[in-house]
Amino acid sequence: MKWTLLKSATCLGAAFILYYFKKRCGGPVCRCFSRLDNKLIVITGATSGIGLVVAQLLANRGASIIFTARNSDEGIVIQNYLRTATKNPKIYCKHLDLNDFASIRKFVLHVKQTCSTIDLLINNAGVFFHPPSETVDKFDVTFQTNYLGHFLLTELLLPTLAATSRVIFLSSAAHFLAKSLDVKTVATFDPEAVGSSARFQSYASSKLCLLLYSKNLALRCKERNINVYSVDPGSVETSIYRHFPFLQNPILKALQRPIRYIVVRTPFQGAQTVLHCAVSPHMSKETGLYYSDLVCKTPSNLSQNAELSKQLYDCSRLWTGLV
């Protein structure tokens, strides 16, 4: 009997410890319950992961949602799922390929023709550890997907953003890994950059560029009361790891599963700071800052370099044909 009680107590203790660390690693939960009726929200990359969860959470609050998908058939399936799950018919999937400037311009034209104003733009889509490849616009695929495509999309949608609207960029703590940034070469496709280090740096640089751009955008939009936020969701179990070799090997993935279950967040947990920046009334007084776990954090010194931010902005306008 004593041995049975001891085993039961040990199991309960282990379960409690596991639950405690899982909750702690998962981060805080947004407790703001603001409604979003009559608000229009545009979200990139919402067919899975954080984007899908955010779309569902915002649709539950009554918002009209336009989410983008590279695969239109997959997007329609998600559209129907969201409409059923949220009982909100105002959810629409539109095709968008961030690796194609023509696709971005076509999407923006459609939005401008069908919508008077946008209340929230969430730049969520992204790739990690993507094999080196060149987009149709002759840029590195990681750079264009994570940064340059979102730059063009945001710049083209600026006239449609309502006063007091919000823009959210999905950032990453990986931007700290970018110790320097050569604006003249960062966008260039390098077929020799096949190693792990090069792929990590490509991802880190793209996220650094998002932070630099968000600072520039926040300053330019201040008079229109458009607030800009960069969000680090933490390490989240999504399809963004589909190219990461340590998770493609079934044996290595199985060995990592116990620790990943504890320290890697679910998409719902990863969505909480995005949700907070999207709906919290307190956020209306802040702009151009970097957030993690519902609070403002200090990004890298390089990401706060005003001169570098201006250089990147000017080059990005040239790259995307805005000048």
N, C-alpha and C positions, 0 to 999 in steps of 0.2 A: 504493500500500500504506500509506504513512504517513498519507495523508488518510483512509483507511478506518479505520485504528487510532485516529486522532484523533476521528473521528465516533463510534466505538464507545465510546471512553473518555468522551466528552462525554455520550452517552446514559446510560451506566452511572452517571456522576456525578450527572446530573439525576435519575435514578431513585432513587438513594440519598438525595439531598436531599429528594425528595418523600416517600419512605418515612419518613425521619427526622422530618419535620415532621408527617406524618400520625399517627405513633405518639406524638409528643410532645403534640400537640393532643388526641389520643384519651384521654390520662390513663393512670394505672396500672391494673393488673389485680389483682383480689382473689385472693390465693393461699391462702385458708383453705379446707380441704376437709372441714369437719365434716359428718357425716351428719345427716339430719333425720328418720330413721325414727320413726314414731309421733307426729310433730308435725303439728298442724293449722294451716294458714296461710290467711288470708283476704286477697285482693288485689282492689282496685277497678280497673276499667278495664284488663283484661289481654287484650283481644282484639287488640291491636296494640302496636307500639312497645316502650317500656321494660317495661311491665307484662307483655307476652307473653314477653319474654326472661327476666324475673325468674321468672315462673311456671315456665318450662321449666327454668331452672337449679336452682330449688328442688325441682321434681318429680324431677329427675335424682338428687337426694340422698335420695330416699325419702319426702318429705313428702306429706301429704294436702293437696290444694289446693282451695279454693273461690274461684273468681274470678267477678267480676260483669260483666254486659254489659247495655247498654240494649236492644240488638237480640238477642233470644233465639235467633233462627235463626242469626245470625252467631256467637253464642256457642257453640252446639252444634257448629258446624263447627270452631271453635278447640278445643273440648273434645276432639273426636275426633282432631284433629291432635296435640295434646299427649299424649294417651294412647298414640298410635302412636309418636311421636318419642321419648318417654321410657320407653316400656314400663311405665308406671305407670298402673294403672287407677283410682287414687284421686284423680281430677281431675274436678271438678264445676263446671259453669257455672250460675249462678243470676241471674235477672233483677234488676236494680237501676237505678233512675233517681234520681240524686242531686238532680235538680231537682224531686223530688216527695217530700215528707215521708212521705206514706202508703206509697209504694213502699219507702222506707228502713225504716219500721216493720214492714212485711210481711216484708222480707228478714231483719231481725233476729229476728223471731218464728220464722221457719223455722230459722235457725241455732241458736237456743236450744232448739228442739224436737228437733233432730237431733244436736247436738254438746254434749258435756259441757263442754269447755274449748277455748279458742283459744290457740295458742302464739305466733302472730305475726300482726299486723294491718298491712297495707301500704296506706296511703291514696295511691294512685297516680293516679287519674283526674283529668283537668283539661282546661281549654280556654284558648285564647289568642286575643286579638284577635277575640273573638266579637261578631257584630253585636248592638247593644243590644236586649235582649228581656227579658220578665218571665216568671218561672216561675209555675207553678200556685199556689205559695205566696206570690206577690206580692213576690219579691225579684229583684234583678239576677242574670241567668243566670250570669255569670262568678263573682260572689261566692258564689252557692249551690253551683255545681259544684265550685269550687276549695276553698272553705272551709266554708260553713255546712252543706252536706250531709254532709261528712266529720266535722264537729263532732257532729252528731246521731248519725251512725252510730257513732262512737267512744264517745260517752257511753252509748248504749244497749247497746253490747257490753261495756262495762267489767266488769259482773258476771261475764261469761263468760270474761274474760281470765285465764289461769292465772298463778299466782305465778311470777315470773322470766320472764314473757312480754315481748314487745317490740312497740312501736308505732312505725311509720315513716311520716313525712309527706314527700311529694315537694315540696320547696321550690324556690326559684330565686334566683339573684343579682339578679333583677329587683326583689326586695323593697327593695333599696337605693334604688330610684327613688321609693319612697314616703317623702316627707320629713315628712309629718304624717298623722294619722288621726283623723277625726271619727267616733267610734263611733256617734253618733246618725244619721248620714246614709250611712255606708259601704255599708249593705245596700240602700239605696233604689234602685229602678229609675229611671233618668233617660233618657227617650226622646230627649232632645236631645244626649246624649253619643255622638255619631256619629263624631267626629274621631279621628285616629290618636292624638293625645295622650291623649284621654279613655280610649281602649281600653287603651293602655299602662298608664295609672294604675289602671284597674280591675283589671288583671291583677296589677300590683305590690302594690296594697292587699290583694288576696285572699291573696297569698303572705306578706305581712307578717302578716296575721291568723293564718295557719297557724303561723307562728313564735311569735307571742304566745300562742296556745293551747297549743302544745307545751310552752312553759315552765310554764304553769299546770298542765297535765296531769302533767308530770314531778314537780312538787312534791306534787300530790295522791296520786300513785301510788307514792311513794317507799317507804312502809311496806309495800306489797305486793310490792316488788322488781320492779315493772313498769317497764322502761326505755323511754324515749321519745327518738327521734332525728329530726332534720330533715335532709334530704339535698338538696343541689344537684347534679343530674346533669350540669350544663353544657348547652350548646346541642346538642340531639340531633335528628337527622333523623327525625322522626315525623309522624304526621298532625295533631299539635297545631298545625301551621302551615297547616292547610287553609283558614283564613279570612284569612291574611295576604296582602294584595294583591300584594306584591312577589314572592311565590312562586306566585301564581295566574296571572300573566301569563306565557305560555310563552316569550316572548322574554327577559324579565327573568330568568326562572328559568334559561334556558340560559346567559345571560351570567354568572350567579352560580355555575353548577355547578362550574367548576374550583376556585374558592376555597373553596366550601362543602365540596367533597370533602376538602379538607385540614383546615379548621378546625372543621367541624361533626362531631360524634361520631355513630357508628352506635348503634343501640339497645343492642347488646351492650356497647359502651364506656360508654354512659350508665348501664347497669345495675350497674356494678361497685361503686360506693359503696353502693348499696342492698343489694347482696349482702353486702358487708362488714359493714354494720350489722345485717344479718339473721343472719349465721352466725358471725362472729368471736367467740371466747370472751373476748377482751380487752374487747369492748364491754359486757360484763356489769357493769363497774365504772363506767360512764359513763351519764348520762341528762340530757335537757333541752338537749343541745348541737346544734350545726350542723356538718354535714360536707360536704366536697367533696374529690374525689380521694383518698379513703380516710383523710383526716385531719381533725381538728377545726379549724374556721376561726371567725373572729370575725364574727358577723352585725352588722347595723346597730345603732346605739345605741337607736333607736326600738323595735326588736324585743325589747330587753332591759328595757323600761320595765315594772316590776312593777305599777304602778298602772293603766297602760293595759291590761295583760293582764287584770287583775281586772275592769275595766270591760267589756271585750269579752266575757269569760266570762259575766258577769251578763246582759248584753244578749243574748248568744247563747242562753242558757237561756230567756229570754222569747220570742225570735223563734221558737224551735223547740218551744215549748209544754212545756218541761220543768219549769216552775214555774207 
